[in-house]
């Protein structure tokens, strides 16, 4: 008796070989993929049979909604806000049984369900609903539209930044139940600010104050931000705080956990990973969590009943997105504060020109401490000018004048010492020792550098330059024009041989160091927090940051100096900061006086007189010369617009990865700046967006890069 399921005791000869052959044949076979449904002849939804869809096409001439038919089978799931897949791009001639067919599959969001359509032809049907989770709310849609209009971009591009990619595993898990509303927090160190107590009280009472907060130096800003969030939560509303990087997000996360406990807030950073981040994002959207701390992308977090938006250190370049349409966190949160009638807090140890403009215009109030409180919290700041540095023969082995050497020695007696170096590496820039002309590669004319203490190579093409000689004087010896963090650490190690030396930079960033004596050499923005604060800080090569050919060079240098000096103990505790910079320069004077607000106000007044941002609004148009020229002849600019340029942009050197905004390798680009006075910014954005849309609709293939209010204008 046999059965179909029985197997022979011994396989037939060649059995395994034949099975392997069959498997290999199946692998190589071109199995046709199942085609998505066209719903040909299917019944439509009885009520609201039309879905208005935003398709994920980020081109400007398609920046509109498209209507699709809703099959009856999808009626219950095809709700506003859900993700769908649709066919897009079919011609009007491909219609069967009343349905348009053909075209490629593309993602989209249902914006609205309608009873009819204003399109005269046949509609294609929704292919299927990707997920029944409504991720696009009406408020998010309105914000995304406002951001797209503000930055002359497309709505689809903004939603790509605002809504994270779907993760099915995270979506299938329920979010926790929301916790009870916490009690209002105590005032804490907000008492040091003239309006600090009133600001917290207004938040706890459900108010919507708007403030520009210049934080005192020291370790208290995470706790102060946490108390502002807690006060907002106590009013039954939500809060959103955006910081430049994961390290500062971790500090604020720890402060909120210590103040409120677990479960009251979510952390949205790239370090979390896609599944965890999407799970946290869903908890916020579902109302399980009412407070968010995150980096740049968190500016769009769907917080329910938003009561406070806050941004820390708005001058940090990482808060400006490098993907079209290039929104800045500060501007997006200003839009949210206006649309959702919530409180706004812009904070930092320094003060940007844009922050000063918010105060001067009356849109926000200043939240600052008295001069007595500043003197109590700030370290002693001393300066060393270039002339003094050149005359000083002491401590030559460590490249330090006597004043700086003594500050390091005295600081190491009581704690760690921070050394800020503007450049990473060993010797990032070299020159001829005899005539001081910049040393360049004989092959591509790129600048030479010494990545370590032995090799000399070209920064552009990477070729070895050991046999270099100067084309001006014939010299063969090199000297350092700029000394990097690694070389500085080596020199300080020789000057203080018994002290450990630690480095923090792009390749390896330290989060924190102990309070024991040590030398910590760091590039700007990578300074670790020291337990109990640093005893002293050296800010080396100030000219390297001040001499950048950019409108914001002084503002950025002062911000980086103050950020580093804020990690130093107060003057009453022996904290000292030595800055290598000419004492007569405005940013150096502002650091000595610890007056970032005054510096920003003076910068704002000068820019207003000269018509520079942020007083004016600008659009940068970059591309090939003939393409930019054609764009400028077709764009219908406001009558008060002014065209600056075009001027040539430097091409990226060979051997180095292309940076955002640079021309493609091998191409020469130009850039024109379009400037308008206050009040015409919206008209400028609409004009360049319309011109770009018309160009793309005509089939223009050459790239034209448009950026509203660029950070770097030279």
C-alpha positions in Angstrom: 0.0 0.0 0.0 1.4 3.3 -1.0 0.7 7.0 -0.5 1.6 10.1 -2.4 3.4 11.4 0.7 5.7 8.4 1.0 9.3 8.8 -0.1 11.4 5.9 -1.5 14.0 4.5 0.9 16.8 5.1 -1.6 16.7 8.1 -4.0 16.9 7.3 -7.7 20.3 7.6 -9.3 21.1 11.2 -10.0 18.3 12.5 -7.8 20.2 15.1 -5.8 21.8 16.4 -9.0 18.4 16.7 -10.7 16.9 18.6 -7.7 19.8 21.0 -7.8 19.3 21.5 -11.5 15.7 22.3 -11.0 16.4 24.8 -8.2 19.0 26.6 -10.4 16.5 26.7 -13.3 13.8 28.2 -11.0 16.3 30.9 -9.8 17.2 31.9 -13.3 13.6 31.9 -14.6 12.1 35.4 -15.3 9.0 35.1 -13.1 6.6 37.9 -14.0 5.8 40.2 -11.1 2.1 40.6 -10.1 0.7 43.8 -11.5 -1.1 46.2 -9.1 -4.9 46.3 -9.5 -6.4 48.7 -12.0 -9.9 48.1 -10.6 -11.3 47.8 -14.1 -15.0 47.7 -13.9 -15.0 47.7 -10.0 -17.7 49.5 -8.2 -16.8 52.8 -6.6 -17.4 54.0 -3.1 -21.0 55.0 -2.6 -20.1 58.1 -0.7 -17.1 60.4 -1.5 -15.9 58.3 -4.4 -13.0 60.7 -5.3 -9.7 60.9 -3.4 -7.5 64.0 -3.8 -4.0 62.7 -3.6 -0.6 64.4 -3.2 1.8 62.3 -5.3 5.4 62.0 -4.4 6.7 63.9 -7.4 9.0 66.7 -6.1 9.1 68.7 -9.4 7.7 72.2 -9.3 5.4 72.0 -12.3 3.6 69.1 -10.8 3.2 70.7 -7.4 -0.6 70.2 -7.2 -3.1 67.6 -6.1 -4.5 64.9 -8.4 -7.9 63.2 -8.2 -8.3 59.4 -8.2 -11.3 57.1 -8.0 -11.9 55.2 -4.8 -12.9 51.5 -5.3 -15.6 50.3 -2.9 -13.2 47.7 -1.5 -10.8 50.5 -0.4 -13.5 52.8 1.0 -13.0 52.0 4.7 -9.2 52.4 4.5 -8.7 55.2 2.0 -9.1 58.0 4.6 -7.4 61.4 4.6 -3.8 61.3 5.7 -3.0 57.6 4.8 -0.3 56.5 2.4 -1.4 55.1 -0.9 0.1 53.8 -4.2 -1.3 55.2 -7.4 -0.6 55.0 -11.1 0.8 58.2 -12.5 1.7 59.4 -16.0 -0.8 57.6 -18.1 -2.1 59.4 -21.2 -5.8 60.3 -21.5 -6.2 57.8 -24.4 -5.6 54.8 -22.2 -9.2 54.4 -20.8 -11.0 51.1 -20.4 -14.4 50.6 -18.7 -14.4 54.2 -17.5 -10.9 53.9 -15.8 -7.7 55.5 -16.9 -5.0 52.8 -17.0 -1.2 52.7 -17.4 1.6 54.8 -16.0 4.1 54.0 -13.3 3.4 53.3 -9.7 4.2 56.0 -7.2 3.6 56.8 -3.6 1.3 59.4 -2.3 -0.9 60.7 0.5 -4.7 61.1 0.5 -5.4 64.8 1.3 -9.2 64.8 1.0 -12.2 62.6 0.1 -14.6 64.3 -2.3 -18.0 63.7 -3.8 -17.0 64.8 -7.3 -14.0 66.0 -9.3 -13.2 69.1 -11.3 -11.2 67.0 -13.8 -13.1 66.5 -17.0 -11.6 63.1 -18.1 -11.7 59.6 -16.7 -9.9 59.0 -13.4 -7.4 56.3 -12.5 -8.2 54.3 -9.4 -6.2 54.1 -6.3 -4.0 51.0 -6.6 -4.0 50.2 -2.9 -3.7 51.6 0.5 -0.2 51.1 1.9 -1.2 51.5 5.5 -4.4 52.6 7.3 -2.3 54.8 9.7 -3.1 58.5 9.0 0.3 60.1 9.0 -0.6 63.4 7.3 -2.8 65.7 9.4 -4.4 68.9 8.1 -2.1 70.9 10.4 1.0 69.1 8.9 -0.3 69.7 5.4 -0.8 73.4 6.1 2.7 73.8 7.6 4.3 71.9 4.7 2.5 74.2 2.2 3.7 77.3 4.1 7.3 76.0 4.2 7.2 75.1 0.5 5.9 78.6 -0.4 8.5 80.3 1.9 11.4 78.5 0.3 10.1 78.3 -3.3 9.9 74.5 -3.1 7.4 71.7 -3.8 5.0 70.3 -1.2 6.2 66.8 -1.9 9.8 67.7 -1.1 8.8 69.2 2.2 6.7 66.1 3.2 9.7 63.9 2.4 11.5 65.8 5.2 8.5 65.9 7.5 7.2 62.4 7.5 9.7 59.5 8.1 9.7 56.4 6.0 7.2 53.7 7.1 8.3 50.8 9.2 5.7 48.0 9.3 7.0 46.5 12.5 6.9 49.7 14.4 3.5 50.6 13.0 2.0 47.3 14.1 2.8 47.8 17.8 0.4 49.9 19.9 1.7 53.1 21.6 1.6 53.4 25.4 -1.2 55.2 27.2 -0.4 58.9 27.8 0.8 59.8 31.3 -1.1 62.2 33.6 -0.3 65.9 33.3 2.6 66.7 35.6 2.7 69.5 38.2 4.3 72.8 37.3 8.0 72.8 37.9 9.9 75.0 40.3 11.6 78.1 38.9 15.1 76.6 39.4 18.0 78.6 37.8 15.5 80.7 35.8 15.5 83.1 38.7 18.8 84.4 37.3 16.9 86.0 34.4 14.9 89.2 34.7 11.8 87.7 33.0 12.5 84.0 33.8 9.8 83.5 36.4 7.2 85.3 34.3 8.1 83.2 31.2 7.6 79.9 33.1 4.4 81.1 34.7 2.9 82.1 31.3 3.7 78.7 29.9 2.1 76.9 32.9 -1.0 79.1 32.6 -1.5 78.3 28.9 0.0 81.4 27.5 2.0 81.8 24.3 4.9 84.1 25.1 7.7 84.6 22.4 11.2 85.1 23.7 14.8 85.2 22.5 16.8 83.7 25.4 20.5 84.5 25.8 21.6 81.8 28.3 24.2 82.4 30.9 27.4 80.3 30.6 27.6 77.1 32.6 25.9 73.7 32.7 22.4 74.8 33.5 20.8 75.3 30.1 19.5 71.7 29.7 17.7 71.9 33.0 16.3 75.4 32.2 15.0 74.1 28.8 13.5 71.1 30.6 11.6 73.3 33.0 10.1 75.3 30.1 8.9 72.0 28.6 7.6 70.8 32.0 5.7 74.1 32.5 4.1 73.7 29.0 3.1 70.1 29.8 1.6 71.2 33.1 -0.9 73.3 31.1 -2.1 70.2 29.2 -0.3 71.1 26.0 2.6 69.7 24.1 6.2 70.9 23.6 8.8 70.6 20.9 12.6 71.4 21.3 15.1 71.1 18.4 18.8 71.1 19.0 21.7 70.9 16.5 23.1 67.4 17.3 22.6 64.2 19.2 25.0 65.1 22.0 22.9 68.1 23.1 19.8 66.1 22.6 21.1 63.5 25.0 21.8 66.2 27.6 18.3 67.6 27.3 16.9 64.0 27.4 18.7 63.4 30.7 17.5 66.7 32.1 13.9 66.0 31.2 14.1 62.4 32.6 15.5 63.7 35.9 12.8 66.4 36.1 9.7 64.4 35.0 10.7 60.8 34.9 10.3 58.3 32.0 7.6 58.4 29.4 6.7 62.1 29.2 8.8 62.8 26.1 10.2 61.2 23.0 13.7 61.7 21.4 13.8 61.9 17.6 17.4 61.7 16.4 19.1 59.8 13.6 21.1 57.8 16.1 17.9 56.0 17.2 17.6 54.0 14.0 14.7 53.9 11.6 12.4 51.5 13.6 12.8 53.1 17.0 12.6 56.6 15.5 9.4 55.8 13.6 7.9 54.1 16.7 8.6 57.3 18.7 7.2 59.4 15.9 4.0 57.4 15.9 3.7 57.7 19.7 3.8 61.5 19.2 1.3 61.5 16.4 -1.1 59.3 18.3 -1.0 61.5 21.4 0.8 59.0 23.6 3.7 61.4 24.1 3.2 65.2 24.2 6.9 66.4 24.3 9.6 65.9 21.7 13.3 66.5 21.8 15.1 66.0 18.5 17.5 67.2 15.9 16.7 69.0 12.6 14.0 66.7 11.2 12.1 66.9 14.5 11.0 70.5 13.5 8.0 68.8 11.8 7.1 66.4 14.7 3.3 66.1 14.9 2.9 67.1 18.5 -0.7 67.2 19.7 -2.0 70.6 21.1 1.3 72.2 20.6 2.0 74.8 23.3 5.7 75.5 22.9 8.3 75.4 20.1 11.9 75.9 21.0 15.3 75.9 19.2 18.7 75.9 20.8 21.7 77.5 19.1 20.1 78.6 15.9 23.4 79.7 14.5 24.6 76.1 14.0 24.8 75.3 10.3 23.3 71.8 11.0 19.9 73.4 11.6 19.6 74.3 8.0 18.5 71.3 5.9 20.7 70.4 2.9 17.8 68.9 1.0 15.4 70.8 -1.2 13.9 73.2 -0.4 16.5 73.8 2.3 14.4 75.0 5.2 15.9 76.3 8.4 14.6 75.1 11.8 14.2 78.7 13.2 12.0 79.8 10.3 9.9 76.6 10.4 9.3 77.0 14.1 8.4 80.6 13.6 5.7 79.5 11.1 4.5 76.8 13.5 4.2 79.4 16.3 2.1 81.6 14.1 -0.1 78.8 12.7 -0.7 77.0 16.0 -0.7 80.1 18.3 1.9 78.6 20.6 4.8 79.9 22.6 8.2 80.4 20.9 11.7 80.2 22.5 14.9 80.8 20.7 17.9 80.1 23.0 21.6 79.9 23.0 24.7 81.1 24.8 25.3 83.5 21.9 22.9 85.6 19.8 22.5 85.5 16.0 21.6 88.5 13.9 18.3 86.8 13.1 17.5 86.5 16.8 18.3 90.2 17.3 16.0 91.1 14.4 13.1 89.2 16.1 13.6 91.3 19.2 14.0 94.6 17.3 10.9 94.0 15.3 8.9 93.3 18.5 7.9 89.8 17.4 9.8 88.4 20.5 10.9 89.8 23.8 14.5 89.5 25.1 15.1 87.0 27.9 18.4 88.0 29.4 20.2 88.2 32.7 21.5 91.4 34.3 25.2 92.3 34.0 25.8 91.3 37.6 24.6 87.8 36.9 26.7 87.6 33.8 29.8 88.6 35.8 29.0 85.9 38.3 28.7 83.2 35.8 31.3 84.0 33.1 35.0 83.2 33.2 37.8 85.7 33.0 38.6 86.4 29.3 42.1 87.6 28.2 43.4 88.3 24.8 46.7 87.8 23.0 47.2 89.8 19.8 49.3 88.8 16.8 52.0 91.4 17.6 52.4 90.1 21.2 52.4 86.5 19.9 55.2 87.3 17.4 57.4 89.0 20.1 57.0 86.4 22.8 59.9 83.9 22.9 58.5 81.8 25.8 57.1 78.4 25.5 58.0 78.2 21.8 57.8 74.4 21.8 54.1 74.6 22.4 53.3 77.6 20.1 52.0 79.4 23.1 52.8 82.9 24.5 53.6 83.3 28.1 50.1 84.3 29.1 48.5 81.2 27.6 51.2 78.9 28.9 50.6 80.2 32.5 46.8 79.8 32.1 47.3 76.2 31.1 49.8 75.5 33.9 47.5 77.1 36.5 44.4 75.5 35.1 46.0 72.0 35.2 46.7 72.4 38.9 42.9 72.3 39.6 41.2 70.6 36.6 41.1 69.9 32.9 42.0 72.5 30.3 40.2 72.9 26.9 42.2 73.9 23.8 40.1 74.9 20.8 41.8 74.5 17.4 39.9 75.7 14.2 41.3 72.9 12.0 41.5 69.2 12.4 44.5 67.1 11.2 48.2 67.6 11.6 49.2 70.5 9.4 46.3 71.4 7.2 48.1 74.2 5.3 51.7 74.7 4.3 53.8 77.5 2.8 57.3 78.1 1.7 59.5 78.8 4.7 61.6 81.4 2.8 58.9 83.5 0.9 55.7 82.4 2.7 53.9 81.7 -0.6 51.3 79.0 -0.3 52.7 75.6 -1.2 50.9 74.0 -4.1 50.9 70.7 -6.0 53.0 70.6 -9.2 50.3 68.4 -10.9 47.0 70.2 -10.1 48.0 73.3 -8.2 46.1 72.2 -5.1 47.2 73.2 -1.6 49.7 70.9 0.1 49.0 69.5 3.6 50.7 67.2 6.1 48.2 64.6 7.3 50.8 63.3 9.7 54.3 64.3 10.9 56.1 62.6 7.9 54.1 62.7 4.6 53.3 65.8 2.5 50.5 65.4 0.0 48.1 67.4 -2.2 44.7 68.1 -0.6 43.0 67.9 -4.0 44.5 65.0 -5.9 46.2 63.2 -3.1 49.6 62.9 -4.8 52.8 62.7 -2.8 54.7 66.0 -2.7 57.9 65.0 -1.1 60.1 66.5 -3.8 58.3 69.9 -3.7 60.1 73.2 -4.5 58.8 76.7 -4.5 58.0 78.2 -7.9 58.6 81.7 -6.6 62.0 81.5 -4.9 63.2 77.9 -5.4 63.0 77.0 -1.7 62.5 73.4 -0.7 61.6 73.8 3.0 58.0 74.1 4.2 56.4 75.8 7.2 53.0 75.5 8.7 50.4 78.2 7.9 47.7 76.5 10.0 48.4 73.9 12.7 45.7 71.3 13.2 44.3 69.6 16.3 46.6 66.6 16.1 49.8 68.7 15.8 48.6 70.9 18.6 48.0 67.9 20.8 51.5 66.6 20.1 53.1 70.0 20.9 51.2 70.4 24.1 52.1 66.9 25.1 55.7 67.8 24.8 55.2 71.0 26.8 53.3 69.2 29.6 54.7 65.7 29.5 53.1 64.5 32.8 49.5 65.4 31.7 47.2 63.2 29.6 46.1 64.7 26.3 42.8 63.8 24.7 41.5 64.9 21.3 37.9 65.4 20.1 37.0 66.1 16.4 35.0 65.0 13.4 36.4 61.4 13.4 36.1 60.9 17.1 33.9 63.2 19.2 34.0 62.9 23.0 30.8 63.5 24.9 32.3 64.2 28.3 35.6 64.1 30.2 36.3 63.7 33.9 37.2 66.6 36.2 40.8 65.3 36.6 43.7 67.4 35.1 44.0 66.8 31.4 44.5 68.7 28.2 41.5 68.3 25.8 42.2 69.5 22.2 39.0 69.9 20.2 37.8 71.4 17.0 34.9 73.9 17.2 31.6 72.2 18.0 33.2 69.0 19.2 34.1 70.2 22.7 33.2 67.6 25.4 31.6 68.6 28.7 33.9 68.5 31.6 32.7 67.3 35.0 32.6 70.4 37.2 33.7 72.6 34.2 37.0 73.3 32.7 39.6 75.2 34.7 40.8 77.1 31.7 40.4 77.3 27.9 42.7 78.4 25.0 41.0 79.6 21.8 43.8 79.3 19.3 44.3 80.8 15.8 41.3 83.1 16.0 42.4 84.7 12.7 41.6 81.5 10.9 37.8 81.8 11.8 37.7 85.6 11.5 39.4 85.7 8.0 36.9 83.6 6.2 35.5 85.5 3.2 31.9 85.3 4.4 29.3 87.8 5.8 28.9 85.7 8.9 32.6 85.1 9.8 32.6 87.4 12.8 29.2 86.1 14.1 30.2 82.5 13.7 33.6 83.0 15.4 32.0 84.7 18.4 29.4 81.9 18.7 32.0 79.2 18.6 34.2 81.0 21.2 31.3 81.6 23.5 30.1 78.0 23.2 33.6 76.8 24.3 34.0 79.4 27.0 30.6 78.5 28.4 32.1 75.2 29.4 34.7 76.9 31.7 34.2 77.6 35.3 33.2 81.1 36.4 35.8 83.7 37.3 35.1 83.3 41.0 36.0 79.6 40.7 39.3 80.4 38.9 38.1 79.9 35.3 40.1 81.7 32.6 39.8 81.9 28.9 42.7 83.1 26.6 41.7 83.9 23.0 44.4 84.3 20.3 42.9 87.3 18.4 43.5 90.9 17.8 41.9 92.7 20.8 40.6 95.6 18.7 38.4 93.3 16.6 34.7 93.5 17.3 34.1 89.8 18.0 37.0 89.6 20.4 35.8 92.7 22.3 32.3 91.1 22.5 33.9 88.0 24.0 35.9 89.9 26.5 32.8 91.8 27.6 30.6 88.7 27.2 28.1 90.7 25.2 26.8 88.6 22.3 23.6 90.5 22.2 25.3 93.9 21.7 27.5 92.3 18.9 24.4 91.0 17.1 22.6 94.3 17.4 25.6 96.2 15.8 25.8 93.6 13.1 22.1 94.0 12.4 22.4 97.8 12.2 25.3 97.5 9.6 23.4 94.9 7.5 20.3 97.1 7.5 22.4 100.0 6.2 23.9 97.9 3.5 20.8 95.9 2.6 22.2 92.5 3.6 20.3 89.6 5.1 18.4 89.2 7.4 17.1 92.6 6.8 16.7 91.9 3.1 15.5 88.7 1.5 17.6 86.9 -1.0 17.4 84.0 -3.5 20.6 82.4 -4.8 20.3 81.0 -8.4 23.2 78.7 -9.4 23.9 76.7 -12.5 25.7 76.9 -15.9 26.2 80.4 -17.1 23.9 80.1 -20.1 21.2 78.4 -18.0 21.3 81.1 -15.3 21.2 83.8 -17.9 18.1 82.3 -19.5 16.5 82.0 -16.1 17.1 85.6 -15.2 15.6 86.8 -18.5 12.4 84.8 -17.9 11.8 85.3 -14.2 9.2 88.0 -13.4 10.8 89.6 -10.4 9.1 92.2 -8.1 9.7 95.8 -9.1 11.9 96.4 -6.2 14.2 93.4 -6.8 17.9 93.8 -7.4 20.1 91.3 -9.3 23.7 90.9 -8.0 25.9 89.0 -10.4 26.2 86.4 -11.9 29.7 85.5 -10.6 31.7 82.3 -11.1 31.6 79.7 -8.3 34.8 77.7 -7.5 34.7 74.2 -8.9 35.2 71.3 -6.4 38.8 70.1 -6.6 39.4 66.6 -8.0 39.8 63.9 -5.4 37.5 65.4 -2.9 33.8 64.4 -2.5 31.4 67.0 -3.8 29.8 69.0 -1.0 26.1 70.2 -1.0 25.6 73.2 -3.3 28.8 72.7 -5.3 28.8 72.3 -9.1 29.1 68.8 -10.4 32.6 67.5 -11.0 33.9 68.9 -14.3 31.3 71.7 -14.6 31.7 75.4 -14.2 28.8 77.2 -12.5 27.9 80.8 -11.8 25.6 82.2 -9.1 23.3 85.2 -9.1 21.8 86.8 -6.0 18.3 88.2 -6.2 17.7 90.7 -3.4 14.5 92.4 -2.3 13.7 94.7 0.7 11.5 93.7 3.6 7.9 92.9 2.7 8.7 91.5 -0.8 10.2 88.1 0.3 7.0 86.2 -0.5 6.8 87.8 -4.0 10.4 86.9 -4.7 9.9 83.2 -3.6 6.7 83.0 -5.8 8.5 84.5 -8.8 11.5 82.2 -8.8 9.3 79.2 -8.1 7.0 80.0 -11.1 10.0 80.6 -13.3 11.5 77.3 -12.3 8.2 75.5 -12.8 7.9 76.9 -16.4 11.4 76.0 -17.2 10.8 72.4 -16.1 7.5 72.2 -17.9 9.2 73.2 -21.1 11.6 70.2 -20.7 14.6 72.1 -19.3 17.3 69.6 -18.4 20.2 71.7 -17.1 20.2 72.0 -13.4 19.3 75.3 -11.7 19.7 75.3 -8.0 17.6 77.8 -6.1 18.0 78.5 -2.4 16.1 81.1 -0.5 18.1 83.0 2.1 21.3 81.0 1.7 23.6 80.8 4.7 26.8 81.3 2.8 26.7 84.3 0.4 30.4 85.1 0.6 
